[in-house]
């Protein structure tokens, strides 16, 4: 099974894919997620490094996930049409960018992971939106874990789920999801949903970011200006 922090990062990225999941409505706007950490099960130093909130911007089949941490800030831009991920990272002023195409992304999928999604007859209002519950079971070899998610069935875009093996079958935008791994509990909950027009500039690589060569694998994400067209 993955390490705790690695899975948490995957969960964060998944948040950026939340507008992804079922061709119902393209969501245009901003979703803010609150990060809840079980301090009793996580090392305090690790907990202190994690962001308190994660902001995700949506425009049709694109999403932009922003995370700000003590030593650096990270942005992941997703293009559901081109099937690319753009990672921007600002480490104390050192700004770099890396673009991954679908072939690279697919190579990172776990080979033996099996995911089962079971919808539950339960609803909950989150950030003013009625959400449905689903239980996801993840199997890797002889290891198994479960997570509960709440999703908004009225929002979704199938183009944005191409790189997400955990949430491909969830029929709506993720609004609340949790992780329990090695006894550590973490949860992301949508705290605010703003339906608004988002600038195209939010999904572009800023000039000041140096694009890493394709052979240079594994980097991460960061920030851009909000400016309406």
N, C-alpha and C positions, 0 to 999 in steps of 0.2 A: 504494500500500500504506500501511497505517497507520504512524504514528510508533512508534518502539520502545516508549516509555513508555505510549502509548495502548493498544497491543496487550497490554502486560504487565498493565495494569489490567483489560483485558477477560479475560485469563487468570485473574486473581485472582477476579474476579466469577464466572467459570466454576467456580472451585473451590467457590464457594458454591452452585453448582447441581449439584454432583456427585451428589447423591442423587436426581437427577432422572430418569435416563435410561432407562428401560424398566420397564414395570410388572411387577416381580417381587416385591420385598419393600419395604415402607416401612421405612427405617432410622431408628431412634430412638437418638440418642447424639451423640458428639462426635468429629470427625476433626481432627487437627492436621497441618498441612502445613509441611514445612521448605522455605524458599526458598533455592535454590542459584543463585548468580550467578557468571558467568564474569568474574572481575575483570580479565582481560586484554583483554576486548572491551567493557567498560562503563566509562564515566567514573566515577572513584572517588567524586565528590560525589553522583552519582545513585545509585550502589550503596549509599552510606551512608544515603540517605533511605529505602530500601526496607525493609520489615519482614523479620525473620529467620524468623518463623513466622506462619502464618495459622491461626486456629481457626474451625471451622465447626460449628454446632450444628444438629441435625435433630430435628424432631418431625413425623412423618407427612408432610404435603405442605407443610411450612414449613422454611425454612433461614435461618440467621443467620451471616453471615461477619464476623469481626472482624479488623481490622488496626490495629496500633499503630506509629506513626512518630514521629520526633523532635519535630515541631511540632504534630501532631494525631493523633487516632485516628478510625478509620472503621468503621462497621457498615453492612452491607447486609442487610435482612430481605426475604425472598421468600415470597410467598403463592401457591402453585401452584393453589389453587382460585379465588381472586379474580383471579389474574394481575396482581398488583401488586408493585412494588418500593418499599421504604421505605429511604431513605438517611438516616443519622444522622451528623453530624459534630461533633466536639468540638475546636475550635481554641483551645487554651489557655483553656478555660473558656467560650468562646462556643459554645453548643450550638444547632444547628438541625436541622430534619428536612424532608425532601421526599418526597412520595409520588407515584409514577408509575403511571398506569393502563396497560393494554395498548396503547391507541392511541398514547400517547406513546412507549412502549418500541419499538413496531414502526416508528415513524418513524425511529429511529436505526439500523435494520438497513441494512447496505451494499446498494445497489441491484444492483450487478453482481458480487456475491460468489458463487462456486460452490464448494461443499464436497463432497469425495468421501472416504468412509471405507472403508478396506480392512482387514479383519481378518486377522491374521497368526497362523500356527500356532506361537505362542510364549507361554510362561507365566513368571511371576515372582512370588515371594512378597514382598509389601510389607506391613509392619506386621502380620504374622501372617496375612495373607489371600492366597489364591492369585488372581492377576490374569492377565488375558489382554491381548495387545498388539493395537493397531490403529494404522494409519498414516493420518493425515488430510492431504489435499492441499487447499490453499486457493488459488483463482484469483480475481484481481481485474484485469479487463482483460487486459493481456499479462504481468502479474506473477504469479508462482507461488511458494508456499512450502509446506514440509512440516513436520509435527510428529508425533512418536511419542507415543502415550499408552498407559498400562496402566490397565485398569479392572476392577472387581470385578463380575462378571456376576450374582452372587446378590443384589445390592442395587440398588434403583432405583425411581424413581417418575416416571412420564411427566408428571405434573402440573407438575413443576418445570423442564421444559426449554423453556417457552414463549418465553423471551427470549434463547435461546442459539443463534445461527446456526452456531457452530463445532462444537458437540458434540451436536446433536440426534440424530444417527444412531449415536452410540456406545452400545452396548447394556449399560451398567452404570455403576456409580459410579466416577468418575475418581479414580485413586490416584497416578498419576504422569503428568505432562505437561510438555512443553518448548516453548520458543519460540526460533527463530533468525530475527532480523530485522536487516537492515543490519549483519550480522556480529556481533551481540550475542546471546549464549546465556544463557538463563535456564531454570530448571526448578523445578517444585513436586513434592514427593514426600511422600506421607502417612507420617508418622513414628509416629503413634499413633492407634488406633481404640478408642474406648470405647463400648460398647453400654450405654446407660443412659437413664433417663427424664429428659427435659429440661422445665423449667418453661414453661408458657404465657407467663409474664411476659417471657421472653427474646425474644418475637416482638411485643411491644407497644412503642409510643412512650412513653418516660419523660416524666413531667410537666414536667420542667425543659427539655425541648426545644421550641423555637419552630418551629411548622410553617410553612414557606414558602408564600406564595400560589401557586396553580397556575400563574399566568403567569410566575412567577420560575423560569426554567429553570436546570438544571445546578448542582447542589450535590452534596455527598457525605455519607458515613456515620460512625457511632460507637456507644458502649457501653451496657450495661444490667446489672442485677443478676441473679445466679443464685439462684433461690429455688424450690424444688420445691413444687408444689401439694399 
